Amino acid sequence: MGGRYTICGRLCACAAAVVVAACGGAPATRPAAAKPKPSLEAYALLVSTHGYLTNGSVRFVQEGDRVLVSTDVHNLPPDSVHGLHVHETGDCSAPDAMSAGGHFNPDHKPHGPQQGPHHAGDLPSLRADANGVASVTFVVDGISVSAGPHSIVGKALIVDAGPDDYTTQPTGNSGARVACGVIALR
């Protein structure tokens, strides 16, 4: 009987070796799951300026060298277009938001559209729907949510009363500031 167990033990060991060899060597181990790289995200809560009711929020997510911007702005006139700009100072304390200063422009470029030379703070205009809501998403270059000279964190975000003409210097002739919010990391 002792011989039978020895043969069986050897056969089982051989069978296990054949299975391991057939599967490509040592038993497979699962690699550790790669941890997703956390994305940097910033947020601005927009509050209306004196005499206006516009409010909402804007989210900024760093995606490589670009920033994904998502807006949810309310109480705009129906079917209207509005300038949207990052301003140099994170201060919305003045009733007309003039405390936010001028457009964020670390590279000293002229005001303009995303497709040409422009201030880092020149963003695409908002288009409100029939209900006065501007919920749009776009991607921009020239700004960052991380640290550095192009960081928008701590700057103000302004919604203007009218459309940006992207040519009038230095503001785009987009009218009064109807909402303001300070951009902060989430």
C-alpha positions, 0 to 999 in steps of 0.5 A: 500500500505504501507504494501506491501512495508514493506513485500517486503522489508522484503522479499528482506532482507531475500532473501539477507540473504539466498544468503549470508549464502549460499555463506559462510557468509559475502560477499567475498572480493578479497585478495590483490595480493601478490607482487612477491619477486624481484629477485636479478640480476647481469650482466657482460659486457665482453670486449675482451682482447688485441689480441682477439675479444671475447665479450658478456654478462653474466647474474646472477639471484639469485634463493634461494641458487643457481644462474642461469647463462645465457651466450651470448658470441661471437667471439670464435673459432667455436666448441670450449670449454672455461674456465669461472671463477669469479675472485677475483678483479673487475679490467679488466684494464690490457691488458691481464686482469691479473689485475682481480687476481686469481679465487674467492675462499673465502672458500680456496678450490682447483680448480675443477668442480661443482660436487666436491670441487671447488673455488666459482669462478669455473664455467662450461666451455663454449661450442661455436657453429659452429658460435663461439657463446656460449649461455648457461644457467646453475645453480651453488651453492657456489656464491651469487648475494646478499651481503656476503662472497660469493657475486660475485658483484664487482668481474671480470668474465673471459673467457679463451682461452681454456677448463678448465681441472678442475684438474690443480691447481690453474687455470685449465690450461685453457690458456690466458684470452680472455675476461673480465667484472666486475659483477655489480647489475642491 
